[in-house]
């Protein structure tokens, strides 16, 4: 598990805060993470609470600052949504993530890059490099 360091010298804008707000709003209204055998779906209390906590804690001022707790809440929400949380549903139980949700998640990741720094131990770095090498074999080779 990487060590996460939180930055005190945040360089975020009101637009960055709005990206997080839009994401939390979408998740709180459109995403589901509990699925029943009969095909019904619902939102867990944990997902609802995390989206609500993020929304309620955002600073929309001219010089926004996200507290350590708020940043942790954004990370927790992002981690939960990146797992078994979906906002697109089709026939025969198909579940997926819309391009809108994926784009919002990318925007949130960009904001989080301004708020946190990840440090990997040497063992974690080795594992990550091995995973990247394995995944890299599935990408097309550059043919120059």
Secondary structure per residue as TSV (DSSP state, phi and psi in degrees):
chain	resnum	aa	ss	phi	psi
A	1	X	-	360.0	121.3
A	2	X	-	-65.9	152.2
A	3	X	E	-82.0	132.3
A	4	X	E	-109.1	123.5
A	5	X	E	-106.9	135.1
A	6	X	E	-99.2	132.0
A	7	X	-	-82.9	136.3
A	8	X	S	-90.1	-22.9
A	9	X	S	-96.7	63.7
A	10	X	-	-67.1	138.1
A	11	X	-	-118.3	60.3
A	12	X	-	-108.1	154.2
A	13	X	-	-112.6	167.9
A	14	X	H	-57.6	-31.5
A	15	X	H	-66.2	-36.1
A	16	X	H	-64.2	-43.2
A	17	X	H	-63.2	-38.7
A	18	X	H	-64.2	-36.3
A	19	X	H	-60.6	-43.3
A	20	X	H	-66.2	-40.9
A	21	X	H	-63.1	-44.1
A	22	X	H	-62.9	-42.3
A	23	X	H	-61.2	-50.8
A	24	X	H	-61.3	-40.0
A	25	X	H	-63.5	-46.2
A	26	X	H	-61.2	-47.2
A	27	X	H	-60.8	-44.3
A	28	X	H	-66.0	-21.5
A	29	X	H	-110.0	-30.7
A	30	X	H	-114.2	-16.1
A	31	X	-	-99.8	146.6
A	32	X	B	-131.3	147.2
A	33	X	-	-135.5	5.8
A	34	X	E	-123.6	125.3
A	35	X	E	-129.8	130.4
A	36	X	-	-98.6	162.4
A	37	X	T	-59.5	-30.8
A	38	X	T	-80.4	2.9
A	39	X	S	93.4	-5.4
A	40	X	-	-75.6	160.3
A	41	X	E	-138.6	155.6
A	42	X	E	-152.3	172.4
A	43	X	-	-105.0	127.9
A	44	X	-	-69.0	157.6
A	45	X	H	-62.0	-36.0
A	46	X	H	-63.0	-43.7
A	47	X	H	-66.0	-45.9
A	48	X	H	-60.1	-44.1
A	49	X	H	-64.8	-42.3
A	50	X	H	-64.8	-43.5
A	51	X	H	-63.4	-42.8
A	52	X	H	-65.4	-43.7
A	53	X	H	-60.9	-41.4
A	54	X	H	-64.4	-49.4
A	55	X	H	-57.8	-44.3
A	56	X	H	-70.2	-23.1
A	57	X	H	-96.5	-2.9
A	58	X	-	-73.4	142.2
A	59	X	-	-101.9	111.5
A	60	X	-	-97.9	20.2
A	61	X	S	-72.7	177.9
A	62	X	T	-67.5	-30.6
A	63	X	T	-125.1	76.6
A	64	X	-	-66.7	152.4
A	65	X	-	-142.6	131.5
A	66	X	-	-103.8	124.6
A	67	X	-	-66.3	166.9
A	68	X	H	-57.3	-44.4
A	69	X	H	-63.5	-43.1
A	70	X	H	-63.7	-42.9
A	71	X	H	-61.6	-42.3
A	72	X	H	-61.3	-40.8
A	73	X	H	-63.1	-39.7
A	74	X	H	-64.6	-44.0
A	75	X	H	-60.9	-44.7
A	76	X	H	-61.9	-43.9
A	77	X	H	-63.3	-46.9
A	78	X	H	-59.6	-43.5
A	79	X	H	-64.2	-40.5
A	80	X	H	-66.3	-43.6
A	81	X	H	-69.4	-32.5
A	82	X	H	-70.3	-16.0
A	83	X	T	-88.8	-124.5
A	84	X	T	-87.6	58.5
A	85	X	-	-129.8	126.0
A	86	X	B	-132.4	153.0
A	87	X	S	-128.0	8.3
A	88	X	E	-131.1	131.0
A	89	X	E	-135.6	138.0
A	90	X	-	-132.0	-162.2
A	91	X	G	-69.0	154.5
A	92	X	G	53.9	36.3
A	93	X	G	80.4	11.2
A	94	X	-	-62.8	134.0
A	95	X	E	-131.3	142.9
A	96	X	E	-159.2	-177.4
A	97	X	-	-113.5	133.2
A	98	X	-	-72.8	160.5
A	99	X	H	-62.6	-31.5
A	100	X	H	-61.0	-48.2
A	101	X	H	-63.6	-43.3
A	102	X	H	-63.4	-38.5
A	103	X	H	-66.6	-41.1
A	104	X	H	-64.9	-39.0
A	105	X	H	-63.8	-39.2
A	106	X	H	-63.9	-41.1
A	107	X	H	-61.9	-42.8
A	108	X	H	-64.1	-40.5
A	109	X	H	-60.6	-39.5
A	110	X	H	-62.8	-40.4
A	111	X	H	-68.0	-42.6
A	112	X	H	-61.8	-31.0
A	113	X	H	-61.3	-25.0
A	114	X	H	-84.3	-15.4
A	115	X	H	-106.2	-26.3
A	116	X	E	-135.1	157.9
A	117	X	E	-126.3	133.0
A	118	X	E	-101.5	132.7
A	119	X	E	-118.0	128.0
A	120	X	-	-104.0	140.3
A	121	X	-	-70.5	165.0
A	122	X	H	-56.9	-37.2
A	123	X	H	-66.6	-43.4
A	124	X	H	-64.2	-37.1
A	125	X	H	-64.6	-41.7
A	126	X	H	-62.0	-45.4
A	127	X	H	-61.5	-43.3
A	128	X	H	-64.1	-43.6
A	129	X	H	-63.2	-39.8
A	130	X	H	-64.4	-42.2
A	131	X	H	-64.3	-42.7
A	132	X	H	-64.0	-39.9
A	133	X	H	-64.0	-42.2
A	134	X	H	-63.8	-48.6
A	135	X	H	-65.0	-33.9
A	136	X	H	-62.1	-23.9
A	137	X	T	-69.0	-15.6
A	138	X	T	-92.8	-4.4
A	139	X	S	-92.3	148.5
A	140	X	-	-63.3	142.4
A	141	X	-	-77.9	143.6
A	142	X	-	-70.7	121.2
A	143	X	-	-111.6	85.9
A	144	X	-	-105.2	360.0
